[in-house]
Amino acid sequence: MDWFKTIRAYWPAIVATVVSFFTMAVLAPLRDSSLTVDMFDMLRLVPLAGMGFALLYGCWVTYRLVQAARGDGRLCPRCGGPLGVEKYGPYSPHRTCLACGMHANERHYL
């Protein structure tokens, strides 16, 4: 699996981490003002929630990529990456590859 597919698999965790750091930078000046202290107290857990999501999602993707490297679980017929959860559409059940983003029909799961 190449680097671009790995980065594509981790992109939600990367975006959540960047947004969390940006939110921390925006919230830092709010605690100094007496007018915005209450808003700071409410919003200070937002970056923590974003970092928690990034950690959990990153661990899940790492687990799925290790499974794909070992050959366990459902694999994409195009790139060999791990497939996500099964989705039911109007035509047939399918899964989306975490690495390449392509949809695989239930007949083509490996």
C-alpha positions in Angstrom: 0.0 0.0 0.0 1.4 3.3 -1.0 1.6 6.5 1.1 -1.2 8.3 -0.6 -3.7 5.5 0.3 -2.5 5.4 3.8 -2.9 9.2 4.2 -6.4 8.8 2.7 -7.3 6.2 5.3 -6.1 8.6 8.1 -7.6 11.8 6.7 -10.5 12.2 9.2 -8.1 11.8 12.1 -5.6 14.3 10.6 -8.4 16.8 10.0 -9.8 16.4 13.5 -6.3 17.0 15.0 -5.7 20.1 12.9 -9.1 21.5 13.8 -8.5 20.8 17.5 -5.2 22.7 17.5 -6.8 25.6 15.6 -9.7 25.6 18.2 -7.1 25.7 21.0 -5.4 28.6 19.4 -8.7 30.5 19.0 -9.9 29.7 22.6 -6.7 30.6 24.3 -7.3 34.4 24.3 -10.9 34.0 25.6 -9.8 33.0 29.1 -8.1 36.3 29.7 -11.2 38.5 29.3 -13.8 38.7 32.0 -16.5 38.9 29.4 -15.6 35.6 27.7 -14.6 33.5 30.6 -18.0 31.7 30.7 -17.8 30.9 27.0 -14.3 29.6 27.5 -15.5 27.3 30.2 -18.1 25.8 27.9 -15.9 25.5 24.9 -12.7 24.2 26.4 -13.7 20.6 26.0 -14.2 20.9 22.2 -10.5 20.4 21.4 -10.3 17.5 23.8 -13.3 15.8 22.1 -11.7 16.3 18.7 -8.4 14.8 19.9 -10.2 11.9 21.4 -12.0 11.2 18.2 -8.7 11.5 16.3 -7.0 9.0 18.6 -9.9 6.5 18.5 -10.2 6.8 14.7 -6.5 6.5 14.2 -6.3 3.4 16.3 -9.2 1.8 14.4 -7.6 2.6 11.0 -4.3 1.2 12.2 -6.0 -2.0 13.4 -7.8 -2.3 10.0 -4.6 -1.7 8.1 -2.7 -4.3 10.1 -5.6 -6.7 9.4 -5.3 -6.0 5.7 -1.6 -6.5 5.8 -2.1 -9.9 7.4 -4.9 -10.8 5.0 -7.6 -10.9 7.6 -11.1 -9.4 7.2 -12.7 -8.1 4.0 -10.2 -6.7 1.4 -10.7 -4.4 -1.5 -10.6 -6.2 -4.9 -8.8 -3.2 -6.5 -6.0 -2.3 -4.1 -6.0 -4.9 -1.3 -6.9 -2.3 1.4 -9.4 -2.9 4.2 -13.1 -2.4 3.5 -15.3 -0.4 5.8 -18.8 -1.3 7.1 -21.4 -2.7 4.8 -23.9 -0.1 3.5 -27.2 -0.9 2.0 -28.2 1.1 -1.0 -31.0 0.9 -3.6 -29.1 -1.6 -5.7 -27.1 -3.9 -3.5 -25.1 -4.0 -0.3 -21.6 -2.6 -0.7 -18.5 -1.6 1.3 -16.2 1.4 0.8 -12.4 0.9 0.8 -10.6 2.8 3.5 -7.5 3.1 1.3 -8.7 4.0 -2.2 -12.3 5.1 -1.5 -13.8 2.8 -4.2 -17.1 0.9 -3.6 -17.0 -2.9 -3.7 -20.1 -4.9 -4.4 -20.9 -7.8 -2.0 -20.1 -10.2 -4.9 -16.5 -8.9 -5.0 -15.4 -9.0 -1.4 -12.2 -11.0 -1.0 
